[in-house]
Amino acid sequence: MEIGPDMSEALDLFALQPQGVQLIEASAGTGKTWTLSSLAVRLVAEHGHAVSELLIVTYTKAATAELRDRIRQRMVDAHAVLGGEREPGSDAFLSRLPVALDTAGVSRERALRRLTYAIRTMDEAAVYTIHSFCQRVLTDRAFECAMPFDAELVPDENALIAELVDDAWRTTVVDRHPLIARYLAEQGENADVWRRLIARPSPARTWRSCQPTAKPGHRPIARHWPRWKPTLTPPGSCGMPTAPATACARCCSAAR
């Protein structure tokens, strides 16, 4: 594990200071969990922070459970070493921890009290996934974020997008006249096409490309088309006579 812009300086956990921003870059299998749990021990035993004051964010729920357990076990090990219940052995961090505490002017008794309290209150540690941390911020700071208290982050928005597209198709096409739905389906416009176009809206798709012909089945549509065409825009769009797929894409993007 390395630190620094030149990626050449080996990481020294006791050289890191709790103030400011510290950037640590590490590749897979280099001991990131071990490093985070050891830093948590320093922040508690040496600097006197409660575990409730620590924020640790990782990627998956499984990783948060493992990280919480590893931090707690690391504190138990540090408590045992400082209390003389066991030897640090080959653990370089635990071997140097008593010296670091002496340098910081923290007595063994104070460090043991801090670790004991941290172990007992480990459930208060803020170990989150990125998603759950964002949810917590939105809930705790709803006024500052201008969000409702019951705001929910949806990991998979496909079902929500499908619901919005189906509603837009029904209210802007089917509810107006069944002939419109039939005609647009003949032109390759339908709710499934709209859903596929959400990710890649096409500004070039306009209602000008959909013009009823002189076919007998199109005559009722052609008669009403000048009146219908400007109004066939989903709710929430800009009101321009854009294709429903494009307008629906804008509407769904705004609703995300």
N, C-alpha and C positions, 0 to 999 in steps of 0.2 A: 504494500500500500504506500502511495506516495502523495506528497503535497507540494503545492507551489506551481507557478506558471511554467517552470522548466521541466516539471515532472521528473525531477532527479533527486529530490530530497526525501529521504526515508521519514516516515511519519513517527514522531515522538509524541506520545499522548500527554506527557508531562510538560511539553513545550507549548502546547495549545493553551490559550487564555480564554476565559469565558466571555470576555468583552469583544464587541465587534463581530465581523463576519469571518468565518473560517471555512475555506473551501477545501474539501478532501476529495480527491479523485481516486477511484479504485476499480480494478477489473474484477471479474467473477472469481470467487473462491479465495479472495485475499483477506478475509476476516472482517467484513463490514459489520456484521452483527456483534462480533467480539469487541470491535472498536467502539461501537455505540454503547454497549453495555458498560464498558470500562469508563467511558466518558461520563456516563450517568453516575457511576460510583464516585468519580472525582467531584462532580457538581454537588452531590449530596454530602459526602464525607468531608471534603476539603473546603468547599465554598458555602455550605450550609443551606442549599436550596432544598425545598420539599419536593417530593416526586410530583405533586400536583402542579408545580411550576414548570415542569419539563414538558415540552411538546416534541413528540417523535412521530414522524409521518413516514409510512412505507407504502407498498403497492397493493398487497392482497390481504384479505382477512386472515388467511393462514399465517402470513408473515407477521401480522400484528400479534397474534396469539403466541407465536414462537418468540418474538422479540420481548414481549412482556415477561414471559417465563425466564428467558435468558438474563434479562436485567435483574430480576428478582434473585436468581441463583447467583449472579455475580456479586450482588450486595451481600448475600448470605456468606459467600466465600470470603469476601473482604472483611466481614464482621468476624469470621472465625480466625483469620490471620491476625487481625489487630487485637483480638481478645486472647491470643496465645493458644487457641484450641487446635490449631494445625499449622504446619509449615507451608510457605508459599511454593516450595518445590521449584519446578522449572518455569513457573509463571512469572515472567519478567515484570509485569504490571504490579502484581501483588507484592513482589519483592521490593519494588521502589516506592510503593504507596506510603509506608511508614516514614520514609525519609522526606517525601513530599509534604506530608502532614507536619512534620517537625519544621521544615523550611517555611511553611505558611503560618506557623505559630498555632496550630490546632492540636490540642492534646488528644491522646488516645481515647480518654473517657468521653470527650465531646464528640469525637468522630463515631464512637460506638453508639452513643445515644442517637445521633443523627441517622445512622444506618438502621438501628433498631426501629425507629419511628418510620423510616422509609419502607422497610420490609413489611411492617404492619399495615401500612396505607398504600400498598402497591396498586390496589384496585383504583386509586385516584389518579394514577399516571395517565397522561393524555397520549396514548399510543393509538394512532388512527391510520386508516387508509386515506389516500388523497381524497377520495369521494366522501368518506364519512367526516373528514375534517372540514371540507367545504360545506357540508350539510350543517355541521355544528356552528360554523361561523355565520351562516345565513340565519340560523335559528336564534343564536345569542345576540346578533347584531342586525336584527330585522329592520329597525328604523334606519340605521346608517346605510344599509344595503338597499333600502326602499323595496323590500320584499315582504310578502305576507308571512305570518308566523308559521303557517302550515305548508310553506314551500317545500317541495320534494324534488330532489335530483333523481332523474330517471337514467339508469345506466344504459338501457336500450330504448331508443326513441322510435324504433320502427313501428311499434304498435300505435303510438300516438300519432305519428305521421300518417299512417294508414287511415286512422279514424278521421283526421282532419281532411285528408284528400277525399274520402268517401262523403263526408258532409258537404264539402265544396262542390263535388260532382252532383250531389242530390239537389242542393239548394240553387245552384246556378244553371243546371241543365235539365235534370229530370223533372223537377217541380214546375218548370216553366211550360214545357210542352213535350210529350213523348216523341214527337217528330224530330225535335232537336237532338235528343239522345240518339235516335236511330240514324239521323244524318251524320252526326259527329262520329258515331261508331263506324260508319261506312268510310269516313275520312281517316280512320286510324286513331281517333281521339276517344279515350275512355279512361276510367279511374286508374286502371293498371298502368297505362302510359304516363299519366300524371305522377304516379308514385315513383316511377323510374326516373322521371325528369326532375325530381326534387333535388337530387345531388348535382345535376348538371342542367340548370335552366338554360333555355335557348332564347335569347332576346329576339332572334330573327323569326321566331314562330309567332305570327300575328293572325288575327281573324281574317285578314285580307286573303290568306291562302285558303280559307274555307268559304267558298262562294257557291250557293245552290245553283244547280244546272237546270236545263230545261226538261229533265226527266219528269215523267208524270208524277213519280213519288216525291219529287222535290218541289212541285209547284206550290203546295200550301206553305212550305218553308220559305220559298222565294218571296211569297207575298208578304210575309211578316218579318223577313230577315232584316230589312233596314231598321225596323223598330227594335228587334231583339238584340242585334249584334252589339250596340254600345252598352247594353246592360248585362251582358254575359261576363261579368267579372266577379270573382269570389269576394266575400266580405273581408275587409282588412287590406285589400290591394289598393293601388294608387288611383283606381278609377279609370285608368287608360284602357282603351280597347285592345289589350294584349291577349294573347292566347291563354286559355284557362290553365294550361300546364305551367306557363311562366308565372302567371299571377298567383296560382296556388303555391308554387315554390316559394315566392316571396312571403305569402301569408304563413306558410308552415315554418319558414326560417325565422320569422318574427315571433312565432309562438314557442320556439325552442327554449 
